[in-house]
Amino acid sequence: MALLHKIRVGKLAGLLCLCGAIGTAQGLELQECVELALTQNPDILVSQSQMAQAQAGLNQAQGARLPKLTASMTGTRTNDALNAFGLKLSQRGATFNDFGAGQFNPSAPGALSVAPTNLNYPSAVTNYNTRLEMLIPLYNGGMISGYVDQAHAYVKAAHQGDLAARQQVIFHVIQAYQGLHTARAYVKVTLKAQTAAEAYLKTTQNLLHEGVVVRSDLLSAQVNLADIKVKLAEATRSEAAANDQLHLLLGKPLGEALEIGRNFTPKPLQGDVAGLQELAVQNNPGLMAMRAQLDAVSAGVKVARADYYPHFNAMLRQDWNAATPAQSASSYTVAGVLSWQVLDFGATRGAVGRAEASRSELLAKLKQAEDGVRYQVADASRGVDEAQLRVDARATTVVQAAEAQRLVAKRYENGVTTMVEMLSVQAQLDKARADAVAAEYQLIVQRSALRLATGQLDKDQL
């Protein structure tokens, strides 16, 4: 039994590593392909841009907590009576004559009714105002802290989204990388079938010449060879398509030569389905991104509720006013502003209700996504078990089909069986080899899908 097991393993390994010759030092190993894809894949570039946006949003929200200092210079020229007189006061240059003192004669009747010309029709005044103004937020009902919490949550969501995008890219690279290995293995399998078909044709020609078989056997052998050549053309086209797909995923020109390294099979995850489901719910980056988004929406509720509370801010201002850009006539202003929105006819209540509804919606979507991930884990786990059984079964089938083909071939060479039986057992062997290649690829995909669902498909674990 041990010897038979070694024979099965050896035959399957030989079958599934038919591309071993290309796994040279010059070939790109899977991890190298992943590294290359992660540097230039469009999905990764998008997720990195989203992280940069989220970080910038956090910087913006944190900056709102700090005082804002504004510097300005305003040049004004006016003959508006009120503004002209005010600008003269700001320049510390107002005189009694600006009030029309020269027109005031206390001994004249109705002196108090005289409209002073200098005051009502002043000459144009030029003023340059240089200002430094600092606004200091002191309390805004939790609005600023809500924005900061929201920005932190969006940064976390963007980071988890980047992890999810990276794991998706790794999964696609595994599919493409092993897909190319599988396509090349199919070509090898078909080449073996073609070699066998050519040998059968030659044997049949010899047996026909000796009068052992009839001409219909020769025609069947020729038809079989033609059919195998068509299958070889199909396998070759599939290999070219798989090669192009990997080129596109790695961002390489389609005409560039590409050699890949060894076959890759991810290690199986340990644990039962229930444990893997809980692992997935806790570690799946897509779910973690949704939880962070839920935190952001909850912070949005806090922001909306801020209008229920008073806001208090301080202002410090330093002014310089002069008829020229020189900084003179200095003055300062210190102010504290307390505002409380007493009535807004339900606007704030509506904003809070909308934010709470968004939170409820996202919470429901999160629950749905968690259930979906649990299903993915269960389905992938079943797929892994099925694929492993199929790999073991196909290994045995290849050994048995090869032995059956050998025995029937000897009988055919001795003229004691028909071409129909010969082609039948050869077809069984060809199918067994192809099924073994497909089973191994399916096992790789299912194991990778299970790791993807549980958030364990990391490039460092390849």
C-alpha positions as a LaTeX table, in Angstrom:
\begin{tabular}{lrrr}
\hline
Residue & $x$ (\AA) & $y$ (\AA) & $z$ (\AA) \\
\hline
Met1 & 0.00 & 0.00 & 0.00 \\
Ala2 & 2.84 & 2.40 & 0.85 \\
Leu3 & 4.45 & 1.69 & $-2.52$ \\
Leu4 & 1.16 & 2.25 & $-4.33$ \\
His5 & 0.69 & 5.56 & $-2.46$ \\
Lys6 & 4.19 & 6.67 & $-3.52$ \\
Ile7 & 3.42 & 5.77 & $-7.12$ \\
Arg8 & 0.16 & 7.77 & $-7.03$ \\
Val9 & 1.78 & 10.80 & $-5.45$ \\
Gly10 & 4.71 & 10.63 & $-7.84$ \\
Lys11 & 2.50 & 10.39 & $-10.92$ \\
Leu12 & 0.27 & 13.25 & $-9.78$ \\
Ala13 & 3.23 & 15.43 & $-8.88$ \\
Gly14 & 4.73 & 14.75 & $-12.27$ \\
Leu15 & 1.44 & 15.56 & $-13.96$ \\
Leu16 & 0.76 & 18.78 & $-12.09$ \\
Cys17 & 4.31 & 20.12 & $-12.28$ \\
Leu18 & 4.67 & 19.78 & $-16.02$ \\
Cys19 & 5.70 & 23.39 & $-16.13$ \\
Gly20 & 8.56 & 22.80 & $-13.70$ \\
Ala21 & 11.11 & 23.51 & $-16.38$ \\
Ile22 & 10.05 & 27.15 & $-16.49$ \\
Gly23 & 10.34 & 27.58 & $-12.72$ \\
Thr24 & 13.93 & 28.69 & $-13.09$ \\
Ala25 & 15.77 & 31.43 & $-11.29$ \\
Gln26 & 14.60 & 33.82 & $-14.04$ \\
Gly27 & 10.93 & 32.98 & $-13.51$ \\
Leu28 & 8.70 & 35.24 & $-11.42$ \\
Glu29 & 7.54 & 33.42 & $-8.31$ \\
Leu30 & 4.01 & 34.00 & $-7.05$ \\
Gln31 & 5.12 & 36.39 & $-4.30$ \\
Glu32 & 7.06 & 38.45 & $-6.84$ \\
Cys33 & 3.97 & 38.60 & $-9.07$ \\
Val34 & 1.91 & 39.75 & $-6.09$ \\
Glu35 & 4.43 & 42.45 & $-5.18$ \\
Leu36 & 4.42 & 43.68 & $-8.76$ \\
Ala37 & 0.64 & 43.75 & $-9.00$ \\
Leu38 & 0.28 & 45.56 & $-5.66$ \\
Thr39 & 2.47 & 48.41 & $-6.87$ \\
Gln40 & 0.50 & 49.28 & $-9.99$ \\
Asn41 & $-2.92$ & 47.65 & $-9.90$ \\
Pro42 & $-5.64$ & 50.30 & $-10.46$ \\
Asp43 & $-7.71$ & 49.08 & $-7.50$ \\
Ile44 & $-4.71$ & 49.58 & $-5.21$ \\
Leu45 & $-4.07$ & 53.05 & $-6.61$ \\
Val46 & $-7.73$ & 53.92 & $-5.96$ \\
Ser47 & $-7.61$ & 52.64 & $-2.37$ \\
Gln48 & $-4.38$ & 54.55 & $-1.71$ \\
Ser49 & $-6.01$ & 57.73 & $-3.01$ \\
Gln50 & $-8.96$ & 57.10 & $-0.70$ \\
Met51 & $-6.59$ & 56.70 & 2.27 \\
Ala52 & $-4.90$ & 59.98 & 1.35 \\
Gln53 & $-8.29$ & 61.69 & 1.16 \\
Ala54 & $-9.32$ & 60.29 & 4.55 \\
Gln55 & $-6.04$ & 61.40 & 6.16 \\
Ala56 & $-6.44$ & 64.86 & 4.68 \\
Gly57 & $-9.97$ & 64.96 & 6.06 \\
Leu58 & $-8.65$ & 64.06 & 9.51 \\
Asn59 & $-6.04$ & 66.81 & 9.31 \\
Gln60 & $-8.77$ & 69.25 & 8.32 \\
Ala61 & $-11.04$ & 68.20 & 11.20 \\
Gln62 & $-8.23$ & 68.41 & 13.75 \\
Gly63 & $-7.27$ & 71.82 & 12.43 \\
Ala64 & $-10.77$ & 73.10 & 13.22 \\
Arg65 & $-9.98$ & 72.68 & 16.94 \\
Leu66 & $-7.17$ & 75.21 & 16.78 \\
Pro67 & $-7.31$ & 79.02 & 16.56 \\
Lys68 & $-7.29$ & 80.59 & 13.12 \\
Leu69 & $-5.14$ & 83.64 & 12.47 \\
Thr70 & $-6.01$ & 85.84 & 9.49 \\
Ala71 & $-3.91$ & 88.71 & 8.15 \\
Ser72 & $-5.46$ & 91.25 & 5.78 \\
Met73 & $-4.91$ & 94.71 & 4.29 \\
Thr74 & $-7.77$ & 96.76 & 2.88 \\
Gly75 & $-7.40$ & 100.00 & 0.93 \\
Thr76 & $-10.40$ & 102.36 & 0.98 \\
Arg77 & $-11.21$ & 105.78 & $-0.50$ \\
Thr78 & $-14.66$ & 107.24 & 0.18 \\
Asn79 & $-16.56$ & 110.48 & 0.63 \\
Asp80 & $-19.51$ & 108.80 & 2.33 \\
Ala81 & $-20.18$ & 111.02 & 5.32 \\
Leu82 & $-20.44$ & 108.26 & 7.92 \\
Asn83 & $-17.52$ & 106.18 & 6.64 \\
Ala84 & $-15.26$ & 109.20 & 5.98 \\
Phe85 & $-15.72$ & 110.46 & 9.52 \\
Gly86 & $-15.25$ & 106.93 & 10.93 \\
Leu87 & $-12.04$ & 106.43 & 8.98 \\
Lys88 & $-10.68$ & 109.71 & 10.33 \\
Leu89 & $-11.50$ & 108.50 & 13.82 \\
Ser90 & $-9.77$ & 105.17 & 13.12 \\
Gln91 & $-6.70$ & 107.11 & 11.96 \\
Arg92 & $-6.86$ & 109.19 & 15.16 \\
Gly93 & $-7.06$ & 112.25 & 12.89 \\
Ala94 & $-10.52$ & 113.73 & 13.51 \\
Thr95 & $-10.64$ & 117.49 & 14.38 \\
Phe96 & $-13.31$ & 119.94 & 15.57 \\
Asn97 & $-13.35$ & 121.38 & 12.07 \\
Asp98 & $-14.60$ & 117.98 & 10.82 \\
Phe99 & $-17.75$ & 118.73 & 12.84 \\
Gly100 & $-18.16$ & 122.06 & 11.02 \\
Ala101 & $-16.97$ & 124.09 & 14.04 \\
Gly102 & $-16.10$ & 127.01 & 11.78 \\
Gln103 & $-19.75$ & 127.40 & 10.79 \\
Phe104 & $-21.02$ & 127.41 & 14.37 \\
Asn105 & $-21.90$ & 130.85 & 15.78 \\
Pro106 & $-23.53$ & 130.50 & 19.19 \\
Ser107 & $-24.86$ & 134.10 & 19.07 \\
Ala108 & $-26.67$ & 133.63 & 15.79 \\
Pro109 & $-30.36$ & 132.71 & 15.92 \\
Gly110 & $-30.96$ & 129.02 & 15.07 \\
Ala111 & $-27.27$ & 128.16 & 15.29 \\
Leu112 & $-28.05$ & 124.61 & 16.37 \\
Ser113 & $-30.07$ & 124.02 & 13.19 \\
Val114 & $-27.17$ & 124.75 & 10.83 \\
Ala115 & $-26.04$ & 121.67 & 8.85 \\
Pro116 & $-22.20$ & 121.66 & 8.94 \\
Thr117 & $-20.78$ & 121.27 & 5.43 \\
Asn118 & $-17.56$ & 119.55 & 6.52 \\
Leu119 & $-19.50$ & 116.89 & 8.38 \\
Asn120 & $-22.22$ & 116.23 & 5.80 \\
Tyr121 & $-20.14$ & 116.73 & 2.66 \\
Pro122 & $-16.63$ & 115.68 & 3.60 \\
Ser123 & $-13.73$ & 115.47 & 1.20 \\
Ala124 & $-12.77$ & 111.96 & 0.13 \\
Val125 & $-10.71$ & 110.10 & 2.71 \\
Thr126 & $-8.08$ & 107.45 & 1.91 \\
Asn127 & $-7.45$ & 104.70 & 4.46 \\
Tyr128 & $-5.23$ & 101.59 & 4.60 \\
Asn129 & $-6.39$ & 99.09 & 7.19 \\
Thr130 & $-3.90$ & 96.38 & 8.25 \\
Arg131 & $-5.51$ & 93.70 & 10.42 \\
Leu132 & $-4.54$ & 90.59 & 12.35 \\
Glu133 & $-7.54$ & 88.62 & 13.56 \\
Met134 & $-7.59$ & 85.41 & 15.61 \\
Leu135 & $-10.73$ & 83.30 & 16.00 \\
Ile136 & $-10.66$ & 80.80 & 18.89 \\
Pro137 & $-13.25$ & 78.01 & 19.04 \\
Leu138 & $-14.11$ & 77.31 & 22.67 \\
Tyr139 & $-17.33$ & 75.25 & 22.67 \\
Asn140 & $-19.49$ & 74.25 & 19.73 \\
Gly141 & $-21.84$ & 71.66 & 21.17 \\
Gly142 & $-19.52$ & 68.76 & 20.31 \\
Met143 & $-19.56$ & 69.55 & 16.59 \\
Ile144 & $-15.78$ & 69.77 & 16.16 \\
Ser145 & $-15.06$ & 66.65 & 18.23 \\
Gly146 & $-17.75$ & 64.87 & 16.20 \\
Tyr147 & $-16.03$ & 65.82 & 12.96 \\
Val148 & $-12.70$ & 64.57 & 14.35 \\
Asp149 & $-14.24$ & 61.26 & 15.43 \\
Gln150 & $-15.85$ & 60.94 & 12.01 \\
Ala151 & $-12.54$ & 61.65 & 10.25 \\
His152 & $-10.73$ & 59.07 & 12.41 \\
Ala153 & $-13.37$ & 56.50 & 11.49 \\
Tyr154 & $-13.02$ & 57.29 & 7.79 \\
Val155 & $-9.24$ & 56.87 & 8.02 \\
Lys156 & $-9.74$ & 53.46 & 9.61 \\
Ala157 & $-12.34$ & 52.54 & 6.98 \\
Ala158 & $-10.00$ & 53.58 & 4.18 \\
His159 & $-7.18$ & 51.54 & 5.68 \\
Gln160 & $-9.37$ & 48.44 & 5.93 \\
Gly161 & $-10.65$ & 49.10 & 2.42 \\
Asp162 & $-7.06$ & 49.13 & 1.22 \\
Leu163 & $-6.44$ & 45.79 & 2.93 \\
Ala164 & $-9.55$ & 44.37 & 1.28 \\
Ala165 & $-8.43$ & 45.64 & $-2.13$ \\
Arg166 & $-4.97$ & 44.16 & $-1.62$ \\
Gln167 & $-6.37$ & 40.76 & $-0.69$ \\
Gln168 & $-8.64$ & 40.84 & $-3.73$ \\
Val169 & $-5.63$ & 41.60 & $-5.95$ \\
Ile170 & $-3.67$ & 38.75 & $-4.32$ \\
Phe171 & $-6.59$ & 36.40 & $-4.98$ \\
His172 & $-6.75$ & 37.45 & $-8.64$ \\
Val173 & $-2.98$ & 37.05 & $-9.01$ \\
Ile174 & $-3.20$ & 33.52 & $-7.56$ \\
Gln175 & $-5.99$ & 32.70 & $-10.02$ \\
Ala176 & $-4.03$ & 34.08 & $-12.97$ \\
Tyr177 & $-0.68$ & 32.64 & $-11.89$ \\
Gln178 & $-2.03$ & 29.15 & $-11.29$ \\
Gly179 & $-4.33$ & 29.54 & $-14.26$ \\
Leu180 & $-1.27$ & 29.86 & $-16.47$ \\
His181 & 0.31 & 26.82 & $-14.80$ \\
Thr182 & $-2.92$ & 24.90 & $-15.35$ \\
Ala183 & $-3.20$ & 25.98 & $-18.98$ \\
Arg184 & 0.36 & 24.86 & $-19.63$ \\
Ala185 & $-0.35$ & 21.58 & $-17.88$ \\
Tyr186 & $-3.36$ & 21.09 & $-20.17$ \\
Val187 & $-1.08$ & 21.64 & $-23.15$ \\
Lys188 & 1.31 & 19.01 & $-21.81$ \\
Val189 & $-1.56$ & 16.59 & $-21.23$ \\
Thr190 & $-2.82$ & 17.16 & $-24.77$ \\
Leu191 & 0.69 & 16.72 & $-26.20$ \\
Lys192 & 0.87 & 13.37 & $-24.44$ \\
Ala193 & $-2.49$ & 12.46 & $-25.94$ \\
Gln194 & $-1.24$ & 13.49 & $-29.37$ \\
Thr195 & 1.90 & 11.38 & $-28.96$ \\
Ala196 & $-0.24$ & 8.42 & $-27.98$ \\
Ala197 & $-2.60$ & 9.02 & $-30.92$ \\
Glu198 & 0.31 & 9.16 & $-33.35$ \\
Ala199 & 1.68 & 5.93 & $-31.89$ \\
Tyr200 & $-1.71$ & 4.24 & $-32.25$ \\
Leu201 & $-1.92$ & 5.40 & $-35.85$ \\
Lys202 & 1.51 & 3.99 & $-36.61$ \\
Thr203 & 0.68 & 0.72 & $-34.84$ \\
Thr204 & $-2.61$ & 0.46 & $-36.71$ \\
Gln205 & $-0.86$ & 1.04 & $-40.03$ \\
Asn206 & 1.57 & $-1.77$ & $-39.25$ \\
Leu207 & $-1.22$ & $-4.11$ & $-38.14$ \\
Leu208 & $-3.25$ & $-3.28$ & $-41.25$ \\
His209 & $-0.21$ & $-4.01$ & $-43.39$ \\
Glu210 & 0.07 & $-7.40$ & $-41.64$ \\
Gly211 & $-3.65$ & $-8.04$ & $-42.12$ \\
Val212 & $-4.39$ & $-8.14$ & $-38.39$ \\
Val213 & $-6.88$ & $-5.22$ & $-38.38$ \\
Val214 & $-9.32$ & $-3.79$ & $-40.89$ \\
Arg215 & $-9.16$ & $-0.44$ & $-42.67$ \\
Ser216 & $-11.88$ & 1.02 & $-40.45$ \\
Asp217 & $-9.45$ & 0.80 & $-37.52$ \\
Leu218 & $-7.00$ & 2.93 & $-39.49$ \\
Leu219 & $-9.69$ & 5.48 & $-40.23$ \\
Ser220 & $-10.66$ & 5.59 & $-36.53$ \\
Ala221 & $-7.04$ & 6.17 & $-35.56$ \\
Gln222 & $-6.76$ & 8.99 & $-38.08$ \\
Val223 & $-9.98$ & 10.61 & $-36.83$ \\
Asn224 & $-8.74$ & 10.30 & $-33.26$ \\
Leu225 & $-5.45$ & 12.03 & $-34.11$ \\
Ala226 & $-7.26$ & 14.85 & $-35.91$ \\
Asp227 & $-9.51$ & 15.34 & $-32.89$ \\
Ile228 & $-6.51$ & 15.45 & $-30.55$ \\
Lys229 & $-4.86$ & 18.08 & $-32.75$ \\
Val230 & $-7.96$ & 20.25 & $-32.44$ \\
Lys231 & $-7.87$ & 19.86 & $-28.66$ \\
Leu232 & $-4.18$ & 20.80 & $-28.70$ \\
Ala233 & $-5.01$ & 23.97 & $-30.62$ \\
Glu234 & $-7.71$ & 24.79 & $-28.05$ \\
Ala235 & $-5.29$ & 24.15 & $-25.17$ \\
Thr236 & $-2.64$ & 26.32 & $-26.82$ \\
Arg237 & $-5.12$ & 29.16 & $-27.25$ \\
Ser238 & $-6.16$ & 28.85 & $-23.59$ \\
Glu239 & $-2.52$ & 29.02 & $-22.56$ \\
Ala240 & $-2.03$ & 32.20 & $-24.60$ \\
Ala241 & $-5.16$ & 33.73 & $-23.05$ \\
Ala242 & $-3.98$ & 32.84 & $-19.52$ \\
Asn243 & $-0.58$ & 34.31 & $-20.30$ \\
Asp244 & $-2.16$ & 37.56 & $-21.53$ \\
Gln245 & $-4.39$ & 37.74 & $-18.45$ \\
Leu246 & $-1.39$ & 37.51 & $-16.14$ \\
His247 & 0.41 & 40.16 & $-18.22$ \\
Leu248 & $-2.53$ & 42.53 & $-17.82$ \\
Leu249 & $-2.79$ & 41.91 & $-14.09$ \\
Leu250 & 0.92 & 42.62 & $-13.62$ \\
Gly251 & 0.80 & 45.68 & $-15.86$ \\
Lys252 & 3.20 & 44.20 & $-18.40$ \\
Pro253 & 2.98 & 44.65 & $-22.20$ \\
Leu254 & 1.33 & 41.65 & $-23.82$ \\
Gly255 & 4.30 & 41.02 & $-26.09$ \\
Glu256 & 6.81 & 40.93 & $-23.24$ \\
Ala257 & 8.27 & 37.53 & $-22.36$ \\
Leu258 & 7.03 & 36.26 & $-19.02$ \\
Glu259 & 8.29 & 33.22 & $-17.18$ \\
Ile260 & 6.73 & 32.09 & $-13.92$ \\
Gly261 & 8.13 & 30.03 & $-11.10$ \\
Arg262 & 6.87 & 27.08 & $-9.13$ \\
Asn263 & 3.34 & 25.89 & $-8.63$ \\
Phe264 & 1.68 & 27.30 & $-5.54$ \\
Thr265 & $-0.78$ & 25.65 & $-3.18$ \\
Pro266 & $-1.90$ & 27.65 & $-0.12$ \\
Lys267 & $-1.71$ & 25.92 & 3.21 \\
Pro268 & $-5.07$ & 24.71 & 4.56 \\
Leu269 & $-6.65$ & 26.71 & 7.36 \\
Gln270 & $-7.02$ & 24.87 & 10.63 \\
Gly271 & $-10.29$ & 24.81 & 12.57 \\
Asp272 & $-13.93$ & 23.90 & 12.12 \\
Val273 & $-16.42$ & 25.88 & 10.07 \\
Ala274 & $-17.91$ & 27.71 & 13.07 \\
Gly275 & $-14.48$ & 28.83 & 14.23 \\
Leu276 & $-13.51$ & 30.00 & 10.75 \\
Gln277 & $-16.79$ & 31.89 & 10.45 \\
Glu278 & $-16.10$ & 33.79 & 13.68 \\
Leu279 & $-12.55$ & 34.44 & 12.50 \\
Ala280 & $-13.93$ & 35.86 & 9.27 \\
Val281 & $-16.48$ & 38.07 & 11.02 \\
Gln282 & $-13.72$ & 39.54 & 13.19 \\
Asn283 & $-10.92$ & 39.81 & 10.62 \\
Asn284 & $-12.51$ & 40.24 & 7.19 \\
Pro285 & $-11.23$ & 43.69 & 6.09 \\
Gly286 & $-14.42$ & 44.44 & 4.18 \\
Leu287 & $-16.49$ & 43.96 & 7.33 \\
Met288 & $-14.00$ & 45.96 & 9.38 \\
Ala289 & $-14.25$ & 48.80 & 6.85 \\
Met290 & $-18.05$ & 48.75 & 7.19 \\
Arg291 & $-17.75$ & 48.88 & 10.99 \\
Ala292 & $-15.48$ & 51.90 & 10.70 \\
Gln293 & $-18.01$ & 53.51 & 8.35 \\
Leu294 & $-20.70$ & 52.81 & 10.94 \\
Asp295 & $-18.56$ & 54.64 & 13.53 \\
Ala296 & $-18.27$ & 57.55 & 11.10 \\
Val297 & $-22.03$ & 57.69 & 10.60 \\
Ser298 & $-22.53$ & 57.57 & 14.39 \\
Ala299 & $-20.16$ & 60.52 & 14.71 \\
Gly300 & $-22.31$ & 62.27 & 12.09 \\
Val301 & $-25.26$ & 61.95 & 14.48 \\
Lys302 & $-23.17$ & 63.74 & 17.12 \\
Val303 & $-22.38$ & 66.50 & 14.63 \\
Ala304 & $-26.04$ & 66.95 & 13.74 \\
Arg305 & $-27.02$ & 67.17 & 17.41 \\
Ala306 & $-24.46$ & 69.93 & 18.04 \\
Asp307 & $-26.98$ & 72.55 & 16.88 \\
Tyr308 & $-29.12$ & 71.74 & 19.92 \\
Tyr309 & $-26.44$ & 73.27 & 22.17 \\
Pro310 & $-24.96$ & 76.78 & 22.53 \\
His311 & $-21.78$ & 77.77 & 20.72 \\
Phe312 & $-19.17$ & 80.05 & 22.29 \\
Asn313 & $-16.14$ & 81.43 & 20.48 \\
Ala314 & $-13.62$ & 84.20 & 21.11 \\
Met315 & $-12.11$ & 86.79 & 18.78 \\
Leu316 & $-8.90$ & 88.83 & 19.13 \\
Arg317 & $-8.19$ & 91.59 & 16.61 \\
Gln318 & $-5.43$ & 94.11 & 16.07 \\
Asp319 & $-5.92$ & 96.97 & 13.55 \\
Trp320 & $-3.70$ & 99.64 & 12.06 \\
Asn321 & $-5.27$ & 102.51 & 10.07 \\
Ala322 & $-3.50$ & 105.26 & 8.13 \\
Ala323 & $-3.78$ & 107.37 & 5.01 \\
Thr324 & $-0.73$ & 105.49 & 3.70 \\
Pro325 & 0.22 & 101.78 & 3.98 \\
Ala326 & 2.26 & 102.62 & 7.08 \\
Gln327 & 1.17 & 100.80 & 10.24 \\
Ser328 & $-0.02$ & 103.50 & 12.61 \\
Ala329 & $-3.11$ & 104.38 & 14.66 \\
Ser330 & $-3.10$ & 101.02 & 16.41 \\
Ser331 & $-6.25$ & 99.60 & 18.01 \\
Tyr332 & $-7.38$ & 96.25 & 19.37 \\
Thr333 & $-10.67$ & 94.43 & 19.88 \\
Val334 & $-11.44$ & 91.49 & 22.16 \\
Ala335 & $-14.81$ & 89.80 & 21.86 \\
Gly336 & $-16.61$ & 86.68 & 23.03 \\
Val337 & $-19.59$ & 85.46 & 21.04 \\
Leu338 & $-22.24$ & 83.21 & 22.59 \\
Ser339 & $-24.92$ & 81.98 & 20.20 \\
Trp340 & $-27.74$ & 79.54 & 20.73 \\
Gln341 & $-30.14$ & 78.57 & 18.00 \\
Val342 & $-33.48$ & 78.79 & 19.74 \\
Leu343 & $-35.83$ & 78.04 & 16.86 \\
Asp344 & $-35.15$ & 76.57 & 13.44 \\
Phe345 & $-38.57$ & 75.06 & 12.68 \\
Gly346 & $-37.37$ & 71.44 & 12.83 \\
Ala347 & $-34.24$ & 71.79 & 10.65 \\
Thr348 & $-31.93$ & 70.38 & 13.33 \\
Arg349 & $-34.39$ & 67.65 & 14.24 \\
Gly350 & $-34.55$ & 66.67 & 10.57 \\
Ala351 & $-30.76$ & 66.57 & 10.27 \\
Val352 & $-30.48$ & 64.37 & 13.35 \\
Gly353 & $-33.22$ & 62.06 & 12.11 \\
Arg354 & $-31.53$ & 61.68 & 8.73 \\
Ala355 & $-28.19$ & 60.86 & 10.39 \\
Glu356 & $-29.81$ & 58.29 & 12.68 \\
Ala357 & $-31.61$ & 56.71 & 9.71 \\
Ser358 & $-28.29$ & 56.45 & 7.84 \\
Arg359 & $-26.80$ & 54.72 & 10.86 \\
Ser360 & $-29.70$ & 52.24 & 11.00 \\
Glu361 & $-29.34$ & 51.55 & 7.27 \\
Leu362 & $-25.61$ & 50.88 & 7.54 \\
Leu363 & $-26.15$ & 48.70 & 10.61 \\
Ala364 & $-28.58$ & 46.55 & 8.63 \\
Lys365 & $-26.13$ & 46.33 & 5.72 \\
Leu366 & $-23.37$ & 45.31 & 8.12 \\
Lys367 & $-25.55$ & 42.52 & 9.51 \\
Gln368 & $-26.30$ & 41.36 & 5.97 \\
Ala369 & $-22.61$ & 41.47 & 5.05 \\
Glu370 & $-21.65$ & 39.44 & 8.14 \\
Asp371 & $-24.19$ & 36.78 & 7.18 \\
Gly372 & $-22.82$ & 36.82 & 3.65 \\
Val373 & $-19.27$ & 36.29 & 4.88 \\
Arg374 & $-20.41$ & 33.40 & 7.09 \\
Tyr375 & $-22.00$ & 31.83 & 4.01 \\
Gln376 & $-18.83$ & 32.40 & 1.95 \\
Val377 & $-16.74$ & 30.68 & 4.62 \\
Ala378 & $-19.10$ & 27.71 & 4.84 \\
Asp379 & $-19.31$ & 27.39 & 1.06 \\
Ala380 & $-15.55$ & 27.75 & 0.57 \\
Ser381 & $-14.91$ & 25.24 & 3.35 \\
Arg382 & $-17.20$ & 22.73 & 1.66 \\
Gly383 & $-15.47$ & 23.53 & $-1.61$ \\
Val384 & $-12.06$ & 22.85 & $-0.08$ \\
Asp385 & $-13.20$ & 19.46 & 1.26 \\
Glu386 & $-14.75$ & 18.55 & $-2.08$ \\
Ala387 & $-11.69$ & 19.70 & $-4.03$ \\
Gln388 & $-9.36$ & 17.71 & $-1.75$ \\
Leu389 & $-11.43$ & 14.58 & $-2.25$ \\
Arg390 & $-11.41$ & 15.20 & $-5.97$ \\
Val391 & $-7.61$ & 15.61 & $-6.03$ \\
Asp392 & $-7.14$ & 12.33 & $-4.14$ \\
Ala393 & $-9.64$ & 10.54 & $-6.37$ \\
Arg394 & $-8.10$ & 11.91 & $-9.55$ \\
Ala395 & $-4.65$ & 10.78 & $-8.43$ \\
Thr396 & $-5.91$ & 7.24 & $-8.07$ \\
Thr397 & $-7.81$ & 7.47 & $-11.35$ \\
Val398 & $-4.70$ & 8.58 & $-13.25$ \\
Val399 & $-2.71$ & 5.61 & $-11.92$ \\
Gln400 & $-5.49$ & 3.14 & $-12.73$ \\
Ala401 & $-6.24$ & 4.62 & $-16.17$ \\
Ala402 & $-2.55$ & 4.56 & $-17.08$ \\
Glu403 & $-2.29$ & 0.90 & $-16.13$ \\
Ala404 & $-5.49$ & 0.04 & $-18.04$ \\
Gln405 & $-4.15$ & 1.86 & $-21.10$ \\
Arg406 & $-0.87$ & $-0.04$ & $-20.90$ \\
Leu407 & $-2.61$ & $-3.42$ & $-20.73$ \\
Val408 & $-5.04$ & $-2.69$ & $-23.56$ \\
Ala409 & $-2.23$ & $-1.29$ & $-25.72$ \\
Lys410 & $-0.33$ & $-4.58$ & $-25.40$ \\
Arg411 & $-3.44$ & $-6.56$ & $-26.29$ \\
Tyr412 & $-4.03$ & $-4.32$ & $-29.31$ \\
Glu413 & $-0.45$ & $-4.72$ & $-30.45$ \\
Asn414 & $-1.01$ & $-8.50$ & $-30.25$ \\
Gly415 & $-4.21$ & $-8.18$ & $-32.24$ \\
Val416 & $-6.53$ & $-9.48$ & $-29.55$ \\
Thr417 & $-8.65$ & $-6.33$ & $-29.04$ \\
Thr418 & $-10.24$ & $-3.62$ & $-31.16$ \\
Met419 & $-9.33$ & $-0.04$ & $-31.95$ \\
Val420 & $-12.57$ & 1.05 & $-30.28$ \\
Glu421 & $-11.43$ & $-0.36$ & $-26.95$ \\
Met422 & $-7.97$ & 1.08 & $-27.45$ \\
Leu423 & $-9.28$ & 4.57 & $-28.11$ \\
Ser424 & $-11.75$ & 4.26 & $-25.24$ \\
Val425 & $-9.09$ & 3.53 & $-22.62$ \\
Gln426 & $-6.83$ & 6.23 & $-24.06$ \\
Ala427 & $-9.67$ & 8.73 & $-23.84$ \\
Gln428 & $-10.19$ & 7.70 & $-20.21$ \\
Leu429 & $-6.52$ & 8.31 & $-19.48$ \\
Asp430 & $-6.54$ & 11.69 & $-21.23$ \\
Lys431 & $-9.65$ & 12.69 & $-19.28$ \\
Ala432 & $-8.18$ & 11.46 & $-16.01$ \\
Arg433 & $-5.05$ & 13.55 & $-16.54$ \\
Ala434 & $-7.07$ & 16.64 & $-17.47$ \\
Asp435 & $-9.41$ & 16.13 & $-14.51$ \\
Ala436 & $-6.41$ & 15.84 & $-12.19$ \\
Val437 & $-5.08$ & 19.18 & $-13.42$ \\
Ala438 & $-8.50$ & 20.80 & $-12.99$ \\
Ala439 & $-8.92$ & 19.30 & $-9.50$ \\
Glu440 & $-5.60$ & 20.70 & $-8.33$ \\
Tyr441 & $-6.45$ & 24.15 & $-9.68$ \\
Gln442 & $-9.86$ & 24.05 & $-7.99$ \\
Leu443 & $-8.26$ & 23.11 & $-4.68$ \\
Ile444 & $-5.93$ & 26.11 & $-4.94$ \\
Val445 & $-8.83$ & 28.47 & $-5.76$ \\
Gln446 & $-11.05$ & 27.14 & $-2.96$ \\
Arg447 & $-8.30$ & 27.38 & $-0.34$ \\
Ser448 & $-7.50$ & 30.90 & $-1.49$ \\
Ala449 & $-11.18$ & 31.85 & $-1.42$ \\
Leu450 & $-11.45$ & 30.57 & 2.15 \\
Arg451 & $-8.42$ & 32.61 & 3.17 \\
Leu452 & $-9.88$ & 35.64 & 1.39 \\
Ala453 & $-13.19$ & 35.33 & 3.25 \\
Thr454 & $-11.45$ & 35.01 & 6.62 \\
Gly455 & $-9.07$ & 37.91 & 5.92 \\
Gln456 & $-6.00$ & 35.62 & 5.95 \\
Leu457 & $-4.86$ & 36.10 & 2.34 \\
Asp458 & $-1.78$ & 38.19 & 3.08 \\
Lys459 & 1.22 & 38.41 & 0.76 \\
Asp460 & 3.57 & 37.61 & 3.63 \\
Gln461 & 1.76 & 34.28 & 4.14 \\
Leu462 & 2.26 & 33.09 & 0.56 \\
\hline
\end{tabular}
